[in-house]
Amino acid sequence: MVKLEFIKNNVVIELVNAQGKIVYMQFPQRVVSDSLLAFVEVDILRRLWSRNQWDKRSHYANACEDVLRQDYKFHYAEEGFSHGKCNPVPVARIGILYFEDLPYVGFSNGITRTIWLIANDFKIIPFEVLNATREFMCMKGVYNLAHLRK
């Protein structure tokens, strides 16, 4: 489940997993921006990330929970998410790239946050998406703010 709140110049996102665990993330609203906020179902993310043969951490795309929790920076994400709504974690930044006409995800930052969310069974993850294509935004399992406000 995803809930949104607009606080000052940020979108504060409340994510709830199937076990009822709540975490908070934030996305800065900008007047001029080359990126946008998108919410991606984990299965879609895993598929797009696993196509990235240039990312040395893309093996996490299909890893089980035990392997995800062994990431060397996992404890930093655990600490970051523990602060709750008073200090939300920034959303990760991804880019949509293409190789042989197939889209894939490249991370600019936030891989560990993403790994932590996947390991903790969150089904939808918010991202700041650079160079989002229309094709990406129209994929089944990818949502924008308008979809979530309905």
C-alpha positions as CSV (number, residue, x, y, z in Angstrom):
1,M,0.0,0.0,0.0
2,V,1.2,3.5,-0.8
3,K,0.0,6.8,0.8
4,L,1.2,10.3,-0.2
5,E,1.5,13.5,1.7
6,F,2.8,16.8,0.4
7,I,4.9,18.5,3.1
8,K,6.7,21.7,2.2
9,N,8.5,21.0,-1.1
10,N,8.5,17.2,-0.7
11,V,6.2,14.3,-1.5
12,V,6.4,12.1,1.6
13,I,5.5,8.5,0.7
14,E,4.3,6.0,3.2
15,L,4.9,2.4,2.1
16,V,3.3,-0.6,3.9
17,N,4.3,-4.2,3.2
18,A,2.1,-7.3,3.6
19,Q,3.3,-7.7,7.2
20,G,2.2,-4.1,8.1
21,K,5.7,-2.7,8.3
22,I,5.6,1.0,7.5
23,V,8.5,3.1,6.1
24,Y,8.7,6.6,4.7
25,M,10.5,8.0,1.7
26,Q,10.6,11.4,0.1
27,F,10.8,12.9,-3.3
28,P,11.6,16.7,-3.7
29,Q,9.1,18.5,-5.8
30,R,11.0,20.7,-8.2
31,V,9.8,23.6,-10.4
32,V,12.1,22.5,-13.2
33,S,13.2,18.9,-13.4
34,D,14.6,16.4,-15.7
35,S,13.2,13.6,-13.7
36,L,9.8,12.4,-12.3
37,L,8.4,10.2,-9.6
38,A,7.3,6.7,-10.6
39,F,6.2,3.7,-8.6
40,V,7.4,0.4,-9.9
41,E,6.1,-3.0,-8.9
42,V,9.0,-5.2,-7.7
43,D,8.5,-7.9,-10.4
44,I,8.8,-5.3,-13.1
45,L,11.9,-3.8,-11.4
46,R,13.5,-7.2,-11.1
47,R,13.0,-7.9,-14.8
48,L,14.4,-4.5,-15.9
49,W,17.3,-4.6,-13.5
50,S,18.3,-8.1,-14.4
51,R,18.8,-7.0,-18.0
52,N,21.5,-4.6,-16.9
53,Q,24.6,-6.6,-17.7
54,W,26.9,-3.6,-16.9
55,D,25.8,-3.2,-13.3
56,K,28.0,-5.3,-11.0
57,R,25.2,-5.4,-8.4
58,S,22.4,-6.4,-10.9
59,H,22.7,-10.0,-9.6
60,Y,20.5,-8.8,-6.7
61,A,17.6,-8.4,-9.1
62,N,16.9,-12.1,-8.8
63,A,18.4,-12.8,-5.4
64,C,16.5,-14.4,-2.5
65,E,16.0,-12.5,0.8
66,D,19.0,-14.1,2.5
67,V,21.4,-13.0,-0.3
68,L,19.8,-9.5,-0.3
69,R,20.4,-9.1,3.4
70,Q,24.1,-9.9,2.9
71,D,24.7,-6.8,0.9
72,Y,27.6,-5.0,2.5
73,K,25.7,-1.8,3.1
74,F,22.3,-3.3,4.1
75,H,22.7,-2.2,7.7
76,Y,22.9,1.5,6.5
77,A,19.5,1.1,4.9
78,E,18.1,-0.5,8.0
79,E,19.3,2.5,10.0
80,G,18.0,5.0,7.5
81,F,14.5,3.6,7.4
82,S,14.3,3.4,11.2
83,H,13.9,7.2,11.5
84,G,10.4,7.1,10.3
85,K,8.3,10.0,9.0
86,C,10.4,12.7,10.8
87,N,13.4,11.9,8.5
88,P,12.2,10.0,5.4
89,V,14.7,8.2,3.2
90,P,15.2,9.8,-0.3
91,V,13.8,7.7,-3.1
92,A,16.5,6.0,-5.3
93,R,17.4,7.4,-8.6
94,I,17.2,5.3,-11.7
95,G,17.5,5.8,-15.5
96,I,15.8,4.0,-18.2
97,L,18.2,2.8,-20.8
98,Y,17.9,0.6,-23.9
99,F,20.0,-2.2,-25.4
100,E,18.8,-3.9,-28.6
101,D,15.4,-2.2,-28.1
102,L,14.9,-3.7,-24.7
103,P,14.6,-1.3,-21.7
104,Y,16.6,-1.9,-18.6
105,V,17.2,0.0,-15.3
106,G,20.4,1.7,-14.4
107,F,20.9,3.1,-10.9
108,S,22.4,6.6,-10.2
109,N,22.0,6.0,-6.4
110,G,19.9,4.0,-4.0
111,I,20.7,0.4,-4.8
112,T,21.0,-0.5,-1.1
113,R,17.7,1.2,-0.3
114,T,16.1,-0.8,-3.1
115,I,17.6,-4.0,-1.9
116,W,16.4,-3.4,1.6
117,L,12.8,-2.7,0.4
118,I,12.8,-5.9,-1.7
119,A,14.2,-8.0,1.2
120,N,11.5,-6.6,3.4
121,D,8.7,-7.6,1.0
122,F,7.6,-4.2,-0.3
123,K,5.7,-4.8,-3.5
124,I,5.9,-1.3,-5.0
125,I,8.9,1.0,-4.8
126,P,9.1,4.7,-5.6
127,F,11.9,6.0,-7.8
128,E,13.1,9.3,-9.2
129,V,13.3,8.3,-12.8
130,L,15.7,10.1,-15.1
131,N,14.9,10.2,-18.8
132,A,11.7,8.2,-18.4
133,T,10.3,7.2,-21.7
134,R,6.6,7.1,-22.6
135,E,7.0,3.4,-23.1
136,F,8.3,2.9,-19.6
137,M,5.6,5.0,-18.0
138,C,2.9,3.1,-19.9
139,M,4.3,-0.3,-18.8
140,K,1.9,-2.4,-16.7
141,G,3.2,-2.2,-13.1
142,V,4.6,1.3,-13.4
143,Y,2.5,4.1,-11.9
144,N,2.8,7.9,-11.5
145,L,1.2,10.3,-9.0
146,A,-2.0,10.6,-11.0
147,H,-2.5,6.8,-10.9
148,L,-2.1,6.7,-7.1
149,R,-4.4,9.6,-6.4
150,K,-7.4,7.9,-8.0
